[in-house]
Amino acid sequence: MMDDLHDTLARLIATVEILERRVDALEHPLQIQRSIPVPAAISSESVQAASTLPFQQGDGVFSVVGKAMLGIAGAYLLRAVAESTTLPRSVVVAIAIAYAALWLVAATRVRAEAWFASVTYAATSFLIIVAMLWELTLRFKVLPTAVTAGILGAFVVAAYALAWKRHFVAVAWVATAAGCTAALVLSIATHDLAPFIMALLATAIASEYAAASNHSVRTRLLVAASADIATWALIYICSRPEGARVEYKEVSGGLLLALGPILLLIYGSSATVQTMLLRRRITFFEAAQTLVAFLLTSWSVLVFWSGAGATVLGALCFISAVTGYAMVFICFGAASQQRNYHVYAAGSAALFLAGAYLCLSPVWLVLCLGLAAIAATIVGVQTDRLTLEFHGLAFLAASAFSSGLPVFVVRAFAATFPSSPTWLVWFVSACAGLCYAVERRLQAKQWKHRLLYILSATFAVSAMTALLVWATARLAAVSMIPGASHIAVIRTLTTCLIALGLAYSGSRWRWTELGWLAYGTLVFIASKLLFEDLRQGRLEFTAASIFLYAITLLSVPRIMRLGQKARMTGPSATLPEP
């Protein structure tokens, strides 16, 4: 019996010693790992897997959570002191800020592998500071909203600075999420948006600086979205009648005009630094956020600076467009910079169009866009930059829209009698023909060139056909008063002649898109016969239109063969294809 008791006691002592070692290992894993040798039976893979466990922290999980709870308890004690007026509330504010800052410092000073402790302590710090700001601003009315926003923004920036070398990703995530959420909620609760927008802009500067400094933090989208929402809300509220925004604090006109440009400056400068100085490819976020900031800026200027604001904004758009095109040619010519090339080129074209519509009169608008279309097409052909040729087509389309060319084309084919074109319509039509002639000097290399040619040719042919219909109708009006049936036949005749001309030109110079347009014109004539000629009720005129269409159907294939024969036997047969 005594032997059995002795054995049982020995096993209990051994078991207690094992349990003590395990508890000590949980509380101080690194010290145990250094003091106790690893048995040879344990493989290196097992050691590596154990070292990467999710909660392999410098302190135990329960210890970290317990310390955080002590921090929260201290915050409640400070709140009780503030409520009891034992100390002046300004002193309580200073103590609370220092107390929260100590927890933030603790979050950045734990061991490198202790990410859980870093996140927990950072979250504790921001819970303390946000709760303190909420109570002192909304309940005790101690802090003005400007001071509250300043403390919040400074605390977020301080978190970035303290965590710059250690635990940056973990602390930055907590700081950004807590700071942006608190700024939005406090701006709504206090009905004073402008100070908290400034805090969000300070956070945006810190976030973009971190991104430019190769600090891996994926909070830029959250910061940008928060700043965009707050800025949009402020512009929308302040643009409403005074009776609809009595609850919100008044904002000066200068500040309303400044917030949008500051937001644009932050993200525009960040995108420029990322692409030009650091030679990185622009991301979708950077392009989209710069566009959103530009739209918010334009909205605020047009709403709060009527009259001269549009002219100033248009001039700035022109300057930015010229700068953007210069950057396209100088900085982004390499193959590795193609994304930057296309994004900056598209942005420059959009800025040029915006500037033209904002600060030019209607006549000068048409002239400027038409000349810009010719210039972009010529430069694109000379430098072999297809993007500029498409920009020329976009400028031409904008010029045509501003001149009334689409309305003239529709009336030429649908109105009872075609209306007379203005000189601006003639100008845009000439620009369209010239742009197509310049583009067609080069041989098509890929489908993008074919697309450009077909769009440009369609533009020029539509304008030329409408002008020819108008001229033919005017000539017919000299000797008679043309009715609807006469105009229908004139349209059929004119369009058939255009189809024959396209068929010959396309086959003669091997411009395939003109051949496609010839067959497309035949389809258009067929629909015209169905919806116009057959509904006129004059059988003789309907018969004339059908006869003209039948002749054209029979002649187009023959005309195309005639053009091919002329190309094979003509002087240009030995010349290279244009």
C-alpha positions as CSV (number, residue, x, y, z in Angstrom):
1,M,0.0,0.0,0.0
2,M,2.8,2.4,0.8
3,D,4.5,1.7,-2.5
4,D,1.3,2.4,-4.4
5,L,0.9,5.6,-2.6
6,H,4.4,6.6,-3.3
7,D,4.0,5.9,-7.0
8,T,0.7,7.8,-7.2
9,L,2.3,10.8,-5.5
10,A,5.3,10.8,-7.9
11,R,2.9,10.8,-10.9
12,L,1.0,13.7,-9.5
13,I,4.2,15.7,-8.9
14,A,5.3,15.0,-12.5
15,T,1.9,16.0,-13.9
16,V,2.0,19.3,-11.9
17,E,5.5,20.0,-13.2
18,I,4.3,19.4,-16.8
19,L,1.3,21.7,-16.4
20,E,3.5,24.4,-14.9
21,R,5.9,24.2,-17.8
22,R,3.0,24.5,-20.3
23,V,1.5,27.5,-18.5
24,D,4.9,29.1,-18.4
25,A,5.3,28.4,-22.2
26,L,2.0,30.0,-23.0
27,E,3.0,33.2,-21.1
28,H,6.6,33.4,-22.2
29,P,7.0,31.3,-25.4
30,L,10.2,33.0,-26.7
31,Q,12.1,32.4,-23.4
32,I,11.0,28.8,-23.2
33,Q,12.0,28.3,-26.9
34,R,15.5,29.6,-26.1
35,S,16.0,27.6,-22.9
36,I,14.6,24.2,-23.8
37,P,16.3,22.4,-26.7
38,V,14.2,21.0,-29.5
39,P,14.1,17.3,-29.5
40,A,15.6,15.6,-32.5
41,A,12.4,13.8,-33.2
42,I,10.7,17.1,-34.1
43,S,11.2,18.0,-37.7
44,S,12.1,21.5,-38.9
45,E,8.7,21.7,-40.8
46,S,6.9,21.2,-37.5
47,V,8.9,24.0,-35.9
48,Q,8.2,26.3,-38.8
49,A,4.5,25.5,-38.7
50,A,4.4,26.2,-34.9
51,S,6.1,29.5,-35.3
52,T,3.5,30.7,-37.7
53,L,0.4,30.0,-35.6
54,P,-2.1,32.9,-35.8
55,F,-1.8,33.8,-32.1
56,Q,1.9,33.3,-31.6
57,Q,2.3,36.6,-29.8
58,G,4.7,38.2,-27.4
59,D,2.0,38.0,-24.8
60,G,-0.8,35.6,-24.4
61,V,-4.1,36.3,-26.1
62,F,-6.0,36.5,-22.8
63,S,-3.3,38.7,-21.4
64,V,-3.6,41.2,-24.4
65,V,-7.3,41.3,-24.1
66,G,-7.1,41.8,-20.4
67,K,-4.8,44.7,-20.7
68,A,-7.1,46.3,-23.3
69,M,-10.0,45.9,-20.9
70,L,-8.0,47.7,-18.2
71,G,-7.4,50.5,-20.7
72,I,-11.2,50.7,-21.3
73,A,-11.7,50.8,-17.6
74,G,-9.3,53.7,-17.3
75,A,-11.2,55.6,-20.0
76,Y,-14.5,55.1,-18.1
77,L,-12.7,56.5,-15.0
78,L,-11.7,59.6,-17.0
79,R,-15.3,60.0,-18.1
80,A,-16.5,59.9,-14.5
81,V,-13.9,62.5,-13.6
82,A,-15.1,64.7,-16.4
83,E,-18.8,64.3,-15.4
84,S,-18.1,65.0,-11.7
85,T,-16.2,68.3,-12.5
86,T,-13.5,67.3,-10.0
87,L,-11.0,68.6,-12.5
88,P,-11.4,71.3,-15.1
89,R,-12.6,69.6,-18.3
90,S,-9.7,71.1,-20.3
91,V,-7.4,69.2,-18.0
92,V,-9.4,66.0,-18.5
93,V,-9.2,66.5,-22.3
94,A,-5.4,66.8,-22.1
95,I,-5.2,63.7,-19.8
96,A,-7.5,61.7,-22.1
97,I,-5.4,62.6,-25.2
98,A,-2.2,61.6,-23.5
99,Y,-3.8,58.4,-22.2
100,A,-5.0,57.4,-25.7
101,A,-1.6,58.3,-27.1
102,L,0.1,56.0,-24.6
103,W,-1.9,53.1,-25.9
104,L,-1.1,54.1,-29.5
105,V,2.6,54.1,-28.6
106,A,2.2,50.7,-27.0
107,A,0.6,49.4,-30.2
108,T,3.8,50.3,-32.1
109,R,6.3,49.1,-29.5
110,V,5.3,45.5,-29.1
111,R,7.4,42.7,-30.6
112,A,7.5,42.4,-34.4
113,E,5.5,39.2,-34.4
114,A,2.8,40.4,-32.0
115,W,0.4,41.7,-34.6
116,F,-2.6,40.8,-32.5
117,A,-1.4,42.9,-29.6
118,S,-0.7,45.8,-32.0
119,V,-4.2,45.7,-33.5
120,T,-5.8,45.4,-30.0
121,Y,-3.9,48.2,-28.5
122,A,-4.4,50.5,-31.5
123,A,-8.2,49.7,-31.4
124,T,-8.2,50.5,-27.6
125,S,-6.4,53.8,-28.3
126,F,-9.0,54.9,-30.9
127,L,-11.9,53.7,-28.8
128,I,-10.7,56.0,-26.0
129,I,-10.1,59.0,-28.2
130,V,-13.3,58.7,-30.3
131,A,-15.5,58.2,-27.3
132,M,-13.8,61.1,-25.5
133,L,-14.3,63.4,-28.5
134,W,-18.0,62.3,-28.8
135,E,-18.8,63.0,-25.2
136,L,-16.9,66.3,-24.9
137,T,-18.3,67.7,-28.2
138,L,-21.9,66.5,-28.1
139,R,-22.7,66.0,-24.5
140,F,-20.5,68.4,-22.4
141,K,-20.1,71.0,-25.2
142,V,-16.5,71.6,-24.2
143,L,-14.8,71.2,-27.6
144,P,-15.8,73.2,-30.7
145,T,-16.2,71.0,-33.8
146,A,-13.1,72.5,-35.4
147,V,-11.0,71.5,-32.4
148,T,-12.6,68.0,-32.4
149,A,-11.8,67.5,-36.1
150,G,-8.3,68.8,-35.6
151,I,-7.6,66.4,-32.7
152,L,-9.1,63.5,-34.7
153,G,-7.1,64.3,-37.8
154,A,-3.9,64.8,-35.9
155,F,-4.4,61.5,-34.0
156,V,-4.7,59.6,-37.3
157,V,-1.6,61.2,-38.8
158,A,0.2,60.5,-35.5
159,A,-0.7,56.9,-35.8
160,Y,0.8,56.7,-39.3
161,A,4.0,58.4,-38.0
162,L,4.4,56.3,-34.9
163,A,3.8,53.0,-36.8
164,W,6.0,54.0,-39.8
165,K,8.7,51.5,-39.0
166,R,6.9,48.8,-37.1
167,H,3.3,47.3,-37.4
168,F,2.4,50.0,-40.0
169,V,-0.2,47.9,-41.9
170,A,-2.0,46.9,-38.7
171,V,-2.0,50.3,-37.0
172,A,-2.8,52.1,-40.3
173,W,-5.9,49.9,-40.9
174,V,-7.2,50.6,-37.4
175,A,-6.4,54.3,-37.6
176,T,-8.0,54.8,-41.0
177,A,-11.1,52.8,-40.4
178,A,-11.7,54.5,-37.0
179,G,-10.8,58.0,-38.1
180,C,-12.9,58.0,-41.3
181,T,-15.9,56.4,-39.6
182,A,-15.7,58.9,-36.7
183,A,-15.3,61.9,-39.0
184,L,-18.4,60.9,-41.0
185,V,-20.5,60.2,-37.9
186,L,-19.4,63.3,-36.1
187,S,-20.0,65.5,-39.1
188,I,-23.6,64.2,-39.3
189,A,-24.2,64.5,-35.5
190,T,-22.8,68.0,-35.2
191,H,-24.2,69.3,-38.5
192,D,-20.8,70.8,-39.3
193,L,-19.2,69.1,-42.2
194,A,-16.3,71.4,-43.2
195,P,-13.9,70.7,-40.2
196,F,-14.3,67.0,-40.5
197,I,-13.7,67.2,-44.3
198,M,-10.4,68.9,-43.5
199,A,-9.6,66.0,-41.1
200,L,-10.4,63.5,-43.9
201,L,-8.1,65.5,-46.3
202,A,-5.3,65.3,-43.8
203,T,-5.8,61.5,-43.6
204,A,-5.8,61.4,-47.4
205,I,-2.5,63.1,-47.5
206,A,-1.0,60.7,-45.0
207,S,-2.4,57.7,-46.9
208,E,-1.1,58.9,-50.3
209,Y,2.3,59.7,-48.9
210,A,2.5,56.2,-47.4
211,A,1.5,54.7,-50.8
212,A,4.2,56.7,-52.5
213,S,6.8,55.6,-49.9
214,N,6.2,51.9,-50.6
215,H,4.4,51.2,-47.4
216,S,1.9,48.5,-48.1
217,V,-1.4,49.8,-46.9
218,R,-4.7,49.2,-48.6
219,T,-6.8,51.9,-47.0
220,R,-6.6,54.5,-49.9
221,L,-10.0,53.5,-51.2
222,L,-11.7,53.9,-47.7
223,V,-10.1,57.3,-47.2
224,A,-11.0,58.5,-50.7
225,A,-14.6,57.3,-50.5
226,S,-15.1,59.0,-47.1
227,A,-13.6,62.3,-48.4
228,D,-15.7,62.1,-51.6
229,I,-19.0,61.4,-49.7
230,A,-18.4,64.2,-47.2
231,T,-17.4,66.7,-49.9
232,W,-20.4,65.8,-52.0
233,A,-22.7,66.1,-49.0
234,L,-21.4,69.6,-48.2
235,I,-21.8,70.9,-51.7
236,Y,-25.3,69.4,-52.0
237,I,-26.4,70.8,-48.7
238,C,-25.0,74.3,-49.3
239,S,-26.4,74.4,-52.8
240,R,-30.0,74.0,-51.5
241,P,-32.1,77.0,-50.5
242,E,-31.4,78.6,-47.1
243,G,-34.6,77.4,-45.6
244,A,-33.7,73.7,-46.3
245,R,-30.4,73.8,-44.5
246,V,-31.1,75.8,-41.3
247,E,-29.8,73.0,-39.1
248,Y,-26.3,73.0,-40.7
249,K,-23.6,75.5,-39.9
250,E,-22.9,78.2,-42.5
251,V,-19.8,77.7,-44.6
252,S,-17.9,80.6,-46.2
253,G,-17.9,80.7,-50.0
254,G,-14.1,80.6,-50.1
255,L,-14.0,77.4,-48.1
256,L,-16.7,75.9,-50.3
257,L,-14.6,76.7,-53.4
258,A,-11.4,75.4,-51.8
259,L,-12.4,72.0,-50.6
260,G,-12.9,70.5,-54.1
261,P,-9.6,71.8,-55.5
262,I,-7.7,70.6,-52.4
263,L,-9.1,67.1,-52.9
264,L,-8.2,67.3,-56.6
265,L,-4.7,68.5,-55.8
266,I,-4.1,65.7,-53.3
267,Y,-5.1,62.9,-55.7
268,G,-3.9,64.5,-58.9
269,S,-0.5,65.1,-57.4
270,S,-0.3,61.6,-56.0
271,A,-1.1,60.1,-59.4
272,T,1.5,62.3,-61.0
273,V,4.2,61.3,-58.5
274,Q,3.3,57.6,-58.8
275,T,3.5,57.7,-62.6
276,M,6.1,60.3,-63.5
277,L,8.6,60.2,-60.6
278,L,8.3,56.6,-59.4
279,R,7.6,55.3,-62.9
280,R,4.7,53.1,-61.8
281,R,1.6,52.2,-63.8
282,I,-1.4,54.2,-62.9
283,T,-4.1,52.1,-61.2
284,F,-7.9,52.2,-61.7
285,F,-8.3,53.7,-58.3
286,E,-6.0,56.6,-59.0
287,A,-7.6,57.4,-62.4
288,A,-11.2,57.0,-61.0
289,Q,-10.5,59.1,-57.9
290,T,-8.9,61.9,-59.8
291,L,-11.9,62.0,-62.1
292,V,-14.3,62.1,-59.1
293,A,-12.3,64.9,-57.5
294,F,-12.4,66.8,-60.8
295,L,-16.2,66.5,-61.0
296,L,-16.6,67.6,-57.4
297,T,-14.4,70.6,-58.1
298,S,-16.3,71.5,-61.3
299,W,-19.6,71.2,-59.5
300,S,-18.5,73.5,-56.6
301,V,-17.1,76.1,-58.9
302,L,-20.1,76.2,-61.2
303,V,-22.5,76.4,-58.2
304,F,-20.7,78.8,-55.9
305,W,-18.9,81.0,-58.5
306,S,-21.3,81.7,-61.3
307,G,-20.2,83.7,-64.3
308,A,-16.4,84.1,-64.0
309,G,-16.0,80.7,-62.4
310,A,-16.8,78.9,-65.6
311,T,-14.3,80.9,-67.6
312,V,-11.6,80.4,-65.0
313,L,-12.3,76.7,-64.8
314,G,-12.3,76.4,-68.6
315,A,-8.9,78.1,-68.8
316,L,-7.5,75.8,-66.2
317,C,-8.8,72.8,-68.1
318,F,-7.1,74.1,-71.3
319,I,-3.8,74.5,-69.4
320,S,-4.1,71.0,-67.8
321,A,-4.9,69.5,-71.2
322,V,-1.8,71.0,-72.8
323,T,0.3,69.8,-69.9
324,G,-1.3,66.3,-70.1
325,Y,-0.5,66.0,-73.8
326,A,3.1,67.1,-73.2
327,M,3.4,64.5,-70.5
328,V,2.0,61.9,-72.9
329,F,4.7,62.6,-75.5
330,I,7.6,63.2,-73.2
331,C,7.2,60.7,-70.4
332,F,5.0,57.8,-71.6
333,G,6.4,56.8,-74.9
334,A,7.9,53.5,-73.8
335,A,6.0,50.2,-74.2
336,S,5.9,49.6,-70.5
337,Q,4.1,52.9,-70.0
338,Q,1.2,52.2,-72.4
339,R,-1.4,52.3,-69.7
340,N,-0.2,55.6,-68.4
341,Y,-0.1,56.8,-72.0
342,H,-3.7,56.0,-72.7
343,V,-5.1,57.2,-69.4
344,Y,-3.3,60.6,-69.6
345,A,-4.2,61.0,-73.2
346,A,-7.9,60.3,-72.5
347,G,-7.8,62.7,-69.6
348,S,-6.2,65.4,-71.6
349,A,-8.8,65.1,-74.4
350,A,-11.6,65.2,-71.8
351,L,-10.1,68.3,-70.2
352,F,-9.7,70.0,-73.6
353,L,-13.4,69.4,-74.4
354,A,-14.5,70.6,-70.9
355,G,-12.4,73.8,-71.3
356,A,-13.8,74.5,-74.8
357,Y,-17.5,74.1,-73.6
358,L,-16.8,76.2,-70.5
359,C,-15.2,79.3,-71.8
360,L,-15.8,79.6,-75.6
361,S,-18.8,81.1,-77.4
362,P,-20.8,78.8,-79.7
363,V,-19.1,80.0,-82.9
364,W,-15.6,79.8,-81.5
365,L,-16.4,76.5,-80.0
366,V,-17.2,74.9,-83.4
367,L,-14.1,76.5,-85.0
368,C,-11.8,75.5,-82.1
369,L,-12.9,71.9,-82.0
370,G,-12.9,71.6,-85.8
371,L,-9.3,72.9,-86.0
372,A,-8.3,70.7,-83.1
373,A,-9.7,67.7,-84.9
374,I,-7.6,68.4,-87.9
375,A,-4.5,69.1,-85.8
376,A,-4.9,65.9,-83.8
377,T,-5.4,63.8,-86.9
378,I,-2.4,65.2,-88.7
379,V,-0.1,64.8,-85.6
380,G,-1.4,61.3,-85.0
381,V,-0.7,60.3,-88.6
382,Q,2.7,61.9,-88.7
383,T,3.8,60.3,-85.4
384,D,1.9,57.0,-85.9
385,R,-0.2,57.5,-82.8
386,L,-3.6,56.0,-83.3
387,T,-4.9,57.4,-80.0
388,L,-4.5,61.0,-81.3
389,E,-6.4,60.1,-84.4
390,F,-9.3,58.8,-82.3
391,H,-9.1,62.1,-80.3
392,G,-9.4,64.0,-83.5
393,L,-12.5,62.0,-84.3
394,A,-13.9,62.9,-80.9
395,F,-13.2,66.6,-81.4
396,L,-14.8,66.4,-84.8
397,A,-17.9,64.8,-83.3
398,A,-18.1,67.5,-80.6
399,S,-17.7,70.2,-83.2
400,A,-20.5,68.6,-85.4
401,F,-22.8,68.4,-82.4
402,S,-22.2,72.0,-81.5
403,S,-22.7,73.2,-85.1
404,G,-26.1,71.5,-85.6
405,L,-24.8,69.1,-88.3
406,P,-26.7,66.0,-86.9
407,V,-30.0,68.0,-86.9
408,F,-29.3,69.1,-90.5
409,V,-28.6,65.5,-91.6
410,V,-31.8,64.2,-90.0
411,R,-33.9,67.0,-91.6
412,A,-32.2,66.3,-95.0
413,F,-33.6,62.8,-94.9
414,A,-36.8,63.1,-92.9
415,A,-38.2,66.7,-93.2
416,T,-40.7,67.8,-95.8
417,F,-38.0,70.0,-97.3
418,P,-34.3,70.1,-96.3
419,S,-33.4,73.1,-94.3
420,S,-30.5,75.3,-95.4
421,P,-27.2,74.6,-93.8
422,T,-25.3,77.3,-91.9
423,W,-21.7,78.1,-92.7
424,L,-20.7,76.2,-89.6
425,V,-22.2,73.0,-91.0
426,W,-20.2,73.6,-94.2
427,F,-17.1,74.1,-92.1
428,V,-17.5,70.9,-90.1
429,S,-18.3,68.9,-93.2
430,A,-15.1,70.2,-94.8
431,C,-13.2,69.2,-91.6
432,A,-14.7,65.7,-91.7
433,G,-13.6,65.2,-95.3
434,L,-10.1,66.6,-94.6
435,C,-9.6,64.4,-91.6
436,Y,-10.6,61.3,-93.5
437,A,-8.3,62.2,-96.4
438,V,-5.4,62.7,-94.0
439,E,-6.1,59.4,-92.1
440,R,-6.3,57.4,-95.3
441,R,-2.7,58.3,-96.3
442,L,-1.6,55.3,-94.1
443,Q,-2.3,51.7,-94.8
444,A,-4.5,49.9,-92.3
445,K,-2.4,47.8,-89.9
446,Q,-4.9,46.3,-87.6
447,W,-8.6,46.3,-86.7
448,K,-8.3,49.5,-84.7
449,H,-7.3,51.4,-87.9
450,R,-10.2,49.8,-89.8
451,L,-12.6,51.0,-87.0
452,L,-11.2,54.5,-87.2
453,Y,-11.5,54.6,-91.0
454,I,-15.1,53.3,-91.0
455,L,-16.2,55.8,-88.4
456,S,-14.4,58.7,-90.1
457,A,-15.7,57.7,-93.5
458,T,-19.3,57.4,-92.2
459,F,-19.1,60.9,-90.7
460,A,-17.8,62.5,-93.9
461,V,-20.2,60.6,-96.2
462,S,-23.3,61.4,-94.1
463,A,-22.4,65.1,-94.2
464,M,-21.7,65.0,-97.9
465,T,-24.9,63.1,-98.7
466,A,-27.1,65.5,-96.7
467,L,-25.5,68.5,-98.4
468,L,-26.0,66.9,-101.8
469,V,-29.7,66.2,-101.0
470,W,-30.2,69.9,-100.0
471,A,-28.4,71.2,-103.1
472,T,-30.5,68.9,-105.4
473,A,-33.7,70.0,-103.8
474,R,-32.7,73.7,-104.1
475,L,-32.0,73.2,-107.8
476,A,-35.4,71.4,-108.3
477,A,-37.1,74.3,-106.5
478,V,-35.9,76.7,-109.1
479,S,-38.2,75.3,-111.8
480,M,-41.1,73.9,-109.7
481,I,-42.6,73.7,-106.2
482,P,-41.4,70.2,-105.0
483,G,-43.8,68.2,-102.9
484,A,-43.2,65.3,-100.6
485,S,-43.1,62.8,-103.5
486,H,-40.6,64.9,-105.4
487,I,-38.3,65.2,-102.3
488,A,-38.5,61.4,-101.8
489,V,-37.3,60.7,-105.4
490,I,-34.6,63.3,-105.0
491,R,-33.3,61.6,-101.9
492,T,-33.4,58.2,-103.6
493,L,-31.5,59.5,-106.6
494,T,-28.9,61.3,-104.5
495,T,-28.3,58.4,-102.2
496,C,-28.0,56.0,-105.2
497,L,-25.3,58.2,-106.7
498,I,-23.4,58.2,-103.4
499,A,-23.6,54.4,-103.3
500,L,-22.1,54.1,-106.8
501,G,-19.4,56.6,-106.0
502,L,-18.5,54.7,-102.8
503,A,-18.3,51.4,-104.6
504,Y,-16.0,52.8,-107.3
505,S,-13.7,54.7,-104.9
506,G,-13.5,51.7,-102.5
507,S,-12.4,49.3,-105.2
508,R,-10.2,51.8,-107.1
509,W,-8.0,52.7,-104.2
510,R,-8.6,49.5,-102.1
511,W,-10.3,51.5,-99.3
512,T,-12.4,48.6,-98.0
513,E,-14.5,50.7,-95.7
514,L,-15.9,52.6,-98.6
515,G,-17.1,49.4,-100.1
516,W,-18.7,48.5,-96.8
517,L,-20.4,51.9,-96.8
518,A,-21.7,51.3,-100.3
519,Y,-23.5,48.2,-99.3
520,G,-24.7,49.9,-96.1
521,T,-26.1,52.7,-98.2
522,L,-28.1,50.1,-100.3
523,V,-29.6,48.8,-97.0
524,F,-30.5,52.4,-96.1
525,I,-32.2,53.0,-99.4
526,A,-34.2,49.8,-99.0
527,S,-35.5,51.0,-95.6
528,K,-36.2,54.4,-97.1
529,L,-38.3,52.9,-99.8
530,L,-40.3,51.0,-97.3
531,F,-40.9,53.8,-94.8
532,E,-41.0,56.9,-97.1
533,D,-41.6,56.2,-100.8
534,L,-44.3,53.5,-100.5
535,R,-46.2,55.7,-98.0
536,Q,-46.4,58.7,-100.3
537,G,-49.3,57.3,-102.4
538,R,-48.0,58.6,-105.8
539,L,-47.4,55.4,-107.7
540,E,-45.3,57.0,-110.5
541,F,-42.9,58.5,-108.0
542,T,-42.7,55.3,-106.1
543,A,-42.0,53.4,-109.3
544,A,-39.2,55.9,-110.1
545,S,-37.6,55.4,-106.8
546,I,-37.8,51.6,-107.1
547,F,-36.3,51.8,-110.6
548,L,-33.4,53.9,-109.4
549,Y,-32.8,51.5,-106.6
550,A,-32.9,48.5,-108.9
551,I,-30.4,50.1,-111.3
552,T,-28.1,50.8,-108.3
553,L,-28.3,47.2,-107.1
554,L,-27.3,45.9,-110.5
555,S,-24.6,48.6,-110.9
556,V,-22.7,48.4,-107.6
557,P,-21.0,45.0,-108.3
558,R,-20.1,46.1,-111.8
559,I,-18.8,49.5,-110.6
560,M,-16.6,47.7,-108.0
561,R,-15.1,45.4,-110.7
562,L,-14.5,48.5,-112.9
563,G,-12.6,50.1,-110.1
564,Q,-10.5,47.0,-109.6
565,K,-9.7,46.9,-113.3
566,A,-8.7,50.6,-113.2
567,R,-6.4,49.9,-110.3
568,M,-4.7,47.0,-112.0
569,T,-4.1,48.8,-115.3
570,G,-3.8,52.4,-114.2
571,P,-0.6,54.4,-113.4
572,S,-1.0,53.6,-109.7
573,A,-0.8,49.9,-110.3
574,T,3.0,49.9,-109.7
575,L,2.8,52.2,-106.7
576,P,2.6,50.8,-103.2
577,E,-0.9,50.7,-101.6
578,P,-1.8,54.0,-99.8
